[in-house]
Amino acid sequence: MISVLDSAEKGWGLYSFPEVARYLDIPIRTLRSWFNPRRGKDALLKGQIAKTIEEGAWLNFHDFIQAYAVKALIDAGVNPRHIREAIFEAKEKYGLPYPLSMRGHVVYADRRVHVLPPGETNPAELTGKIKGQKSFMPIIKNYIKRIEFDEKGMANLFVVYEKKFSDGIRKRVIMEPHVNFGEPTVEGTGYRVSTLRDALEAEGSREAVVKFYEVEDRDVIIAVEAFKYAPELKAAA
């Protein structure tokens, strides 16, 4: 495990439990239950940042992505017991340390969780009575659509909100672990989305914000819209 300081200094992202619970729109007690052992069972997810009395409990970017994936799987009808079982199998049998935040590895179909072993084309089932059997079913990977990966196949970017303007230009609000500790940021500006939103409220016009922060008008527009339409930001609007 790593320290809070290491996660912050090395660009691995840093989030409090209340913050992640708000992003995922779930009760904080639900989120904590995923990371805490219960009734003699291992935790559903193992946080990467060591908990201390002084600093409390924190999560890094991979913790956030895996929690996001767990919510997506549960919303799709996958039993939490199957998710726990799948994560264990993926780590033990296939050597995948962060199976829910790795490209193309853990996927799901028909309410069961599968893994796509490196170098293979058909997923193997991780849960159920016949573990390891090959599946030729269409695989649902909706939650992957908002995640981008690095050359090693690890999640390194989460798309919070995206807008295509009338002139064809696309702008995004993203979360990258090495930028602003992983907080939602207007891509290409270096500014937290909340910074530009709050600046507009203070200045009263987009023109003033554009001039003071040296950003484009589109950057201010998408910052404001993100709080209206992005699920992860609506609660903070």
Secondary structure, 3 states (H helix, E strand, C coil): CECHHHHHHCCCCCEEHHHHHHHHCCCHHHHHHHHCCECCECCCCCCCECCECCCECEECHHHHHHHHHHHHHHHCCCCHHHHHHHHHHHHHHHCCCCHHHECCCEEEECCEEEECCCCCCCCEECCCCCCCCECCCCCECHHHHHEEECCCCEEEEEEEEEEECCCCCEEEEEECCCCHHHCCEECCCCCEHHHHHHHHHHHCCHHHHHHHHCCCHHHHHHHHHHHHHCHHHHCCC
